[in-house]
Amino acid sequence: MSAVRIVVADDHHVVRTGFAALLDTQPDFTVVGTACDGAEAVRICRELRPDVVLMDIRMPGMDGIEATRQLAASGAPRILILTTFDLDEYVYDALRAGASGFLLKDVTAERLFDAVRIIADGEALLAPTVTRRLISEFSRLRPQRETPPAAALAALTPRETQVLRLVAEGLSNPEVAARLVVTEETVKTHVSRVLSKLGLRDRTQAVVTAYESGLVVPGQTGA
């Protein structure tokens, strides 16, 4: 298999070069570029077309959120947010902008490697407990700023809606399968159909949509 092509974007030189050097130790990774701000990250990504971007949120000029928004609009690459605090309010904005997950900057090397591989494979990074905690917290704190996609949700079947609700509550595919007494493969099929019908990139975006549409209300889930 070809190596995962990576760009590291962070305004701190030590952090940027440190992550790049660490990632380059893995035989299945190739760091193709680094960026010191969001604008440079967008330019480099459009030029080099990496698979994954490690994106700092707070950078001078264009920040990581706007850079994520611009890159997500093009459909690639997948974006892994780097943050100092796990409940940084900007993380929620980055997820809404199209990021596929986030990592703390003090992450261990093995966790970093695993995260990049997960994102490169097209999966969302957020673990079920993190999904529930993060999205619930910021759905409470921040007002809804967009019209809930009622029409899009109406296109879902009752079972697809049920699966989306359980995913948003933080259940993994095996847990959803056990709850609904179906196979894990059936759950994966339902999740894929939900993403397709709602025009979403991945599971993380589905969770955000479920909360922002009011399908799941923080503090009133069954998880």
C-alpha positions in Angstrom: 0.0 0.0 0.0 1.2 3.6 -0.7 2.3 5.7 2.3 -0.1 8.1 3.9 0.8 11.6 2.8 0.7 14.1 5.6 0.9 17.9 6.1 1.6 19.4 9.5 0.2 22.9 10.2 1.2 24.7 13.4 2.5 28.2 14.1 5.1 27.0 16.7 8.2 25.8 14.9 9.2 23.2 17.6 5.7 21.6 17.6 5.5 21.6 13.8 8.9 20.1 13.2 8.5 17.7 16.2 5.3 16.2 14.9 6.8 16.0 11.4 9.9 14.2 12.5 7.9 11.8 14.7 5.5 10.9 11.9 8.4 10.4 9.5 9.7 7.5 11.7 6.8 5.4 10.4 7.3 3.4 7.2 3.7 3.9 6.1 3.8 7.7 6.6 5.4 10.4 4.4 5.3 14.1 5.6 5.1 16.0 2.3 5.0 19.5 3.8 4.5 21.8 6.8 2.8 25.1 7.3 3.0 27.9 9.8 -0.5 29.2 9.4 -3.9 28.4 7.8 -3.3 30.2 4.6 -0.1 28.3 4.0 -1.8 25.0 4.9 -4.5 25.6 2.3 -2.0 26.5 -0.4 0.3 23.6 0.4 -2.6 21.1 0.5 -4.0 22.2 -2.8 -0.5 21.9 -4.3 0.6 18.6 -2.7 -2.8 16.9 -2.2 -2.0 15.1 1.1 -4.3 12.4 2.6 -4.2 13.8 6.2 -3.5 17.2 7.7 -2.6 17.8 11.3 -4.1 21.2 11.9 -3.5 23.5 14.8 -6.6 25.6 15.7 -5.1 28.8 16.9 -2.7 30.3 14.3 -2.1 33.9 13.2 -3.8 35.2 10.1 -6.1 32.4 8.8 -6.7 30.1 11.7 -7.2 26.3 11.6 -11.0 26.6 11.5 -11.1 28.6 8.4 -8.4 26.5 6.8 -10.4 23.4 7.7 -13.5 24.9 6.2 -11.8 25.7 2.9 -10.1 22.3 2.6 -13.3 20.4 3.6 -15.3 22.1 0.9 -13.0 20.5 -1.7 -13.7 17.0 -0.3 -10.0 16.3 0.7 -7.8 15.9 2.6 -9.0 14.6 6.0 -8.3 16.9 8.9 -7.1 16.0 12.3 -7.3 18.9 14.7 -4.5 19.6 17.3 -5.5 21.3 20.5 -4.1 22.1 23.9 -7.4 21.5 25.8 -9.9 18.7 25.2 -12.9 21.0 25.7 -11.5 23.9 23.7 -14.6 25.6 22.3 -12.8 26.0 19.0 -12.7 22.2 18.6 -16.5 22.2 18.1 -16.3 24.9 15.5 -13.6 22.9 13.7 -15.8 19.8 13.7 -18.6 21.8 12.2 -16.2 23.1 9.6 -15.4 19.6 8.5 -12.7 18.1 10.7 -12.8 14.4 11.2 -11.5 14.4 14.8 -9.1 15.9 17.2 -6.0 15.2 19.3 -4.4 16.8 22.3 -0.9 18.1 21.6 0.5 16.1 24.5 -0.6 12.9 22.8 1.7 9.9 22.9 3.5 8.8 19.8 1.6 5.6 19.4 -1.7 7.4 19.9 -0.7 9.9 17.2 0.2 7.1 14.8 -3.0 5.3 15.4 -5.0 8.5 14.9 -3.5 9.3 11.6 -4.1 5.8 10.3 -7.8 6.0 11.5 -8.3 9.3 9.8 -6.6 8.1 6.6 -8.9 5.1 6.5 -11.9 7.4 6.3 -13.1 6.9 9.9 -13.9 9.6 12.5 -11.4 9.7 15.3 -13.7 10.6 18.2 -14.1 7.8 20.7 -17.7 7.3 21.8 -17.2 8.8 25.2 -15.4 11.8 23.7 -18.1 12.2 21.1 -20.8 12.3 23.8 -18.9 14.7 26.1 -17.6 17.1 23.5 -20.7 17.5 21.3 -23.1 17.6 24.3 -21.1 20.3 26.0 -20.9 22.6 23.1 -24.5 22.0 21.9 -25.4 23.3 25.4 -23.1 26.3 25.3 -23.6 27.5 21.8 -26.9 28.6 20.2 -27.9 27.0 16.9 -26.7 29.2 14.2 -28.2 27.4 11.2 -31.7 26.2 10.2 -32.0 22.6 11.3 -31.8 20.3 8.3 -35.4 19.0 8.8 -35.9 18.2 5.1 -32.7 16.1 5.0 -33.6 14.2 8.2 -37.1 13.6 6.8 -35.4 11.6 4.0 -34.1 9.0 6.5 -36.0 5.9 7.2 -37.2 5.2 10.8 -34.4 2.7 11.3 -31.8 5.1 9.8 -33.0 7.8 12.2 -32.7 5.4 15.1 -29.2 4.5 14.1 -28.2 8.2 13.8 -29.6 8.9 17.2 -27.7 6.1 18.8 -24.4 7.1 17.1 -24.9 10.7 18.3 -25.4 9.4 21.8 -21.9 8.0 21.6 -22.5 4.3 20.9 -20.0 2.4 18.7 -21.2 0.2 15.8 -21.0 -3.0 17.9 -23.0 -1.3 20.7 -25.7 0.0 18.2 -25.9 -3.6 16.8 -26.4 -5.0 20.2 -29.1 -2.4 21.1 -31.0 -3.0 17.9 -30.3 -6.8 17.8 -28.9 -6.6 14.3 -25.4 -7.4 12.8 -22.6 -4.9 12.9 -22.5 -5.0 9.1 -26.1 -3.9 9.0 -25.3 -1.0 11.3 -22.4 0.0 9.0 -24.8 -0.1 6.0 -27.3 2.2 7.8 -24.5 4.6 8.8 -23.3 4.7 5.2 -26.8 5.5 4.0 -27.3 8.2 6.6 -24.0 9.9 5.5 -25.0 9.6 1.8 -28.5 11.0 2.3 -27.4 13.9 4.5 -24.4 14.7 2.3 -21.9 14.3 5.2 -18.2 13.3 5.1 -18.1 11.0 8.0 -19.4 9.9 11.4 -18.2 13.0 13.2 -20.3 15.2 10.9 -23.3 13.0 11.5 -23.0 13.5 15.3 -22.8 17.3 14.9 -25.9 17.2 12.6 -27.9 15.1 15.0 -27.3 17.6 17.8 -27.8 20.7 15.8 -31.0 19.5 14.2 -32.5 18.7 17.6 -32.7 15.0 16.9 -30.6 14.4 20.0 -30.9 16.9 22.9 -28.0 17.1 25.4 -28.9 15.7 28.8 -31.9 13.8 27.4 -30.1 10.9 25.6 -30.3 7.3 26.6 -26.5 6.8 26.6 
